[in-house]
Amino acid sequence: MLLYLARRILYTLPIAVGVSIVCFLLIHLAPGDPLSAVIPEGASPEVVAQIKTAYGFDQPLPIQYLNWIWRAVHGDFGMSIMTRRPVMSEVAPAVVNTMILAMAAVLLGFGFGILLGLIAGYTSGSLVDRAVTAISVTGVSVPHYWLGMVLIVIFAVHLGVLPAMGMGAQGSQTFALDWVSLRHLILPACAMAVIPAGIIARSVRGTVIEVLKQDYVQTLFAKGLPPQRVFVHVVKNAAPTVLAIMGLQFAQLLGGSILVETVFSWPGTGFLLNSAIFTRDLPILQGTILVLSMFFVTINLIVDLMQSVLDPRIKRA
């Protein structure tokens, strides 16, 4: 197990380096000048040169990358161009808020997805199976930002039972375990949970049907093993495949919530990225994208390790 762990971490390191290079280059290759927001209109060439020197933009790109990644490894992503605050002080609370929203969406999406998938898998070909399949396809097809706006119109505008924006009373930027904050969490969490619920339901259904067709499952039924015992074997053998899909969906919830957070004004990484894009705040963009990318790589590593625990055959592959 330790050898497998060391090998997976070794494989992850070049991926992390490659991701950091892509994050750095994509920002610099984007059209426009990232310092246009801080350079005064009509500034002299000397002033422009001083500003570029202060932000390190006077150096070649390889040197800029090395300086940036060295500081990033030590938790220093530079200073925000717009707020003049350390990037980490902007990114850290946004990451926490996004994780709160993502975990709520995980509980809803994964819970309903697994339940619907198991029901559909065990009732393959029935009316229930077709209904679950239709629900899952609809969930995958509906854009979550559009669903978010529909939920706002129904529950916030017409019914007035849930708040439409923010994460707390009076524009609070921190989440508290009270009913006020939970009410603000319900709508964005539901909007984000629909797509992963549909994907997981379809994946669980297909995996369960495939496992039920295996010879050993038929043997267990033939030997008179109680259905609940057979169910445990089915779930155990379906878990590695489903776990991989769940890991990817969780990583996408962390990194792909920009539209939902913008619709609901949820102060997470998506909302922060949206603001940074419009203001061309390069350090905020780089820091946020790098943190989210490292989350994605780390979650994939954890999923690989969990799969090896559930299925020892993976370690021999």
WOMO-V339796 format. One line per field, one symbol per residue. ss: DSSP state (H for helix, E for strand, L for the rest). psi: psi as a letter, one per 40 degrees, with the letter a starting at -180 (. if undefined). A space follows every 50 residues. Layout:
ss=???
psi=???
//
This chain:
ss=LHHHHHHHHHHHHHHHHHHHHHHHHHHHHLLLLLLLLLLLLLLLHHHHHH HHHHHLLLLLHHHHHHHHHHHHHLLLLLELLLLLLEHHHHHHHHHHHHHH HHHHHHHHHHHHHHHHHHHHHHLLLLHHHHHHHHHHHHHHHLLHHHHHHH HHHHHHHHLLLLLLLLLLHHHLLLLLLLHHHHHHHHHHHHHHHHHHHHHH HHHHHHHHHHHHLLHHHHHHHHLLLLHHHHHHHHHHHHHHHHHHHHHHHH HHHHHLLHHHHHHLLLLLHHHHHHHHHHHLLHHHHHHHHHHHHHHHHHHH HHHHHHHHHHLHHHHHL
psi=ddddddddddddddddddddddddddddeiiiheeddehiheiidddddd ddddeeeeiidddddddddddddeeheaihddefihdddddddddddddd dddddddddddddddddddddefheidddddddddddddddhhddddddd dddddddddfeiidiaeiiffieihigiddddddddddddddeddddddd ddddddddddddeiddddddddefhidddddddddddedddddddddddd ddddefeddddddefhgaddddddddddefgddddddddddddddddddd ddddddddddgeddde.
//
